Amino acid sequence: MSREKRYSEMSDYELNQEIASLRDKARKAEQMGMASELAVYERKIAMAKSYMLNPDDFKPGEIYGIDGDPGSYFKIDYMNGVFAWGARLGGEGNEEALPISLLIKMEQNQK
């Protein structure tokens, strides 16, 4: 009996194949009006993309935009694997973890 590979065990090629498959499933779920299933596939896509990025590129103390949530910003407190832990700015200050693929580097020319 073979088990499914974890994203952390996949090559970039395998991750790209997985993302393509998940996008297809997400498209079908959207066409069928299955919002909760669509959300699950979107999260899986974000996770798979995170394993193709270098967590060392994301620094505690820095502020990032949040993909899919315009006008929202996230300050990293610490990193744990492909997750950035911190809080949304202007929010309730609750600690949460976001996959790094959802973080958008802010332009440094806003000094």
N, C-alpha and C positions, 0 to 999 in steps of 0.2 A: 504494500500500500504506500503510494507516494503522498507526501504532504506538500501543500502549497509552499512555495518559497516566500520568505519574508522580503519586503522591499529592501531591507538592509543587506540581503544576500544576492540581490540582482545586479547585473551589469547595467550600464547606461542603455545598451541596446535592449535588454529585457524590460527595463523600466519604460522605454519609449513604446515598446510593443504593448505593455500593460496599459499605459496612458491612452493609446489609440483604442484599445478594446473598451476601456472605461468610458471614453468619450462617445463611442458608438452606443453603449448601454444607456448613457445619460441622455443622448439625443432621443432614443426610443422612449425612455421614461417621460421626457418632456412632451413628446408628441402624444403620449397617452394620458397626459395630465396627472402623472404620478409625482407630485411635488416632493413628498418625503423621500421617495426612492431616488429622485434626481439629486437631492441634497446629499444623500449618502455617496453617490458616485462622484459628486463634485469634491467632497472631502477626501475620498480615496485618491482622486487625481492630484489634489494639493499635497497629500502625503507622498505619493510616488515622485512628484516633482521635487519635493524637499530632499530626497535622497540623491538627487542629481546636483545639488548645490553643496558648497563647502560651509559648514557651520562656523568656521573660523572667520568668515567674511562678515559675520553679524556680531556686533560688539555691545556688551552691556553698557548702559548709560546713553546709547544712541537712540534717536527717535526715527521711526519708520512710518510710512503710509501703510494702509491696509488694503490689499487688492480686493476689489469688489465692494468696498465700503468707502466711497469718496468722502473726503473731509474728515476721516477718522485717522487718528495717529496712535502709535503704540510705542511705549518706552520699554526697552529691554532691561530687566533687572539681572537676569542670568540665563545662560544657555544650558540645555540638557539634551544632548544629541541633536536631532533636527528640530527641536522645539525651542522657541524663545519664550521665556517666562517673564511676565511683567504686567503692565496695566495700560488700558486705553486712556489717553489724555482727555480730560474733560468728562470722563465717565465717573463711575462711583468708586473708582480706585480698587476694584476687586482684582486680585491676582488671577491671571489666566495664562494659558499656553497657546501659542499659535505656531503652526508649521511654518518654517522659514520661507517656504515658497509663497506665502501670503504677504510677506513684508516687502515694501517698496522703498528702496534707498531714496532718501530725501536729497534734493539739490543742495549743494553746499554754498550756493551763491546767494543765500537768503541771510546774509550777515548784517 
